[in-house]
Amino acid sequence: MKIVIVDDNKTNLMIVEKILRRAGYNNLLLLPSAGELYQYLQLDAPSPCEVPVDLILMDMMMPEVDGIEACRTVLANERFTDLPIIFVTAMGDSNKMAEAMDAGALDYVMKPINKVELLARIRSVLRLKLEKDLRKERDKRIQYELDLARQVQRSMLSGPLQEKDVNISAVYRPTFELAGDFYAWYQIGPNQYGVILLDMMGHGISSSLVGMYIYSALKDTIMGIVDPEMVMKELNRRMLQLHAPDSLINYYFTAIYFVLDTKKQTIEYVNAGHPTGIAIVDQEVKFLSEGCCALGFFEEIEVTKGVIPYQQAARILMFTDGLSEWLEEKYEDAMDKLSTCLQAEDMVDPAVLLHQLQPGWELVDPPKDDMCLVLISTN
C-alpha cells in the first residue's frame, strides 16, 4: 500500500504524513510539486514500467502546475486511469471543487485537516480501488479464457480442402470472440464429401457453447449416416436433448447440409431454415431451398431432400444471415449480385468473392452479426 502526498507547503506535508503514519500507513512518498509527481510516475517515459501507487493526496493550489491540471494529466495516462486522487485543500470555492471532481478526483478534504475525516475518506477510496482492481483482474482472467475458447473454437473448424475433384474453403468473421456460426466438411468416400454450415441462435458465449456441443456430434453423424435427410433428423434429436422443461430459452439453429458426389455428379441437400444457398451448375443458377424448419423446435420434423444433378461442373455457395443482412444494406438485389459474382469462371476463393462485393471488406468494422460463407467448386 503506497500513498503519494503532493503539496508545495512543507508544513502541510509533515501534518498529513504524521496523521497517516499514526494510522498505520507507513509506505509514503512526499513530493513538493506536480512536476516531481510526473517524474515519479514516469508519464513521459517512452516505455514506462508500472509504478506502485495506490492513492494520491494532492493540494489544489500549487505553483506552475495546479492540482486540477495535474489530476487531469495523471488520469489521462492509460496506466493510471483508475488511480484514486483526493484533494487536500484550503479552497472553499464550490465551483473549483466541482471542477476538481470533474477532473476525475474521487473526493476532497478541507484544511485545516480533520484527522478522522481524512482517514475515513482514505479508507473509503481505497476500498473502491480494491474493488476496481479485483474487477480488472477478473476481467483480465475472463478475457484470457475467452481468447483460449476462441482458439479452441477456431481449431475445430475444417481447414481448406483441395482435392483433384473438389476445392472447399471458407471465410469466417465473428462479431465477438466466440461465435454461433460453424462449418465442417468431411470426405465420406472416394468421391463423396459431406459439407455443413450452421448458425446457432444468438451470439457470444452461450451460443458458442451450444454450437460446440452440436459440432462435437457432426463428424460421427455425417460419417455414420451420410444421407442429408437422416442427418438433419439426428441433429434435431441432439438439439432437443439440451432442452430443459423449466428453461425459458430453447436454443435452435439453422443449417444447410449436402452431400456432393463427384462421380455420380449430384448434390443432395437439406436446408433447415437457413438462408438459401446458391449453386452454379453447368452455367445455370440453382437455389438450395428445399428442406425443413430450423432444428431444435419440434420432436418430429418433416424433411424434404433436394437433389441437383450436374454434367460438367458445379460451384456452391453457402452463407449465414450475417452475410445476407450485410449485403442487403448495400444492394437491393443481394442474391442476384451474389449469383453474378459466383458465375465467374475463376471464382474459387470466398475472400475474392467478398472483395468483389466490398473492396477492403476485411478492414471495415465487424458485421452486426456473425458472418460466414463457404464456397465449394468441383474440378
Secondary structure as UniProt FT lines:
FT   STRAND          3..6
FT   HELIX           10..22
FT   TURN            23..24
FT   STRAND          28..31
FT   HELIX           34..41
FT   TURN            42..44
FT   STRAND          55..58
FT   HELIX           67..76
FT   HELIX           78..80
FT   TURN            81..82
FT   STRAND          85..89
FT   HELIX           94..102
FT   TURN            103..104
FT   STRAND          107..110
FT   HELIX           115..156
FT   STRAND          161..162
FT   STRAND          166..173
FT   STRAND          181..189
FT   TURN            190..191
FT   STRAND          192..200
FT   HELIX           204..225
FT   HELIX           228..240
FT   TURN            241..242
FT   TURN            245..246
FT   STRAND          253..261
FT   TURN            262..265
FT   STRAND          266..273
FT   STRAND          277..281
FT   TURN            282..283
FT   STRAND          284..288
FT   STRAND          291..292
FT   STRAND          306..309
FT   STRAND          314..319
FT   HELIX           321..330
FT   TURN            332..333
FT   HELIX           334..342
FT   TURN            345..346
FT   HELIX           350..357
FT   TURN            359..360
FT   HELIX           361..363
FT   STRAND          371..378
//
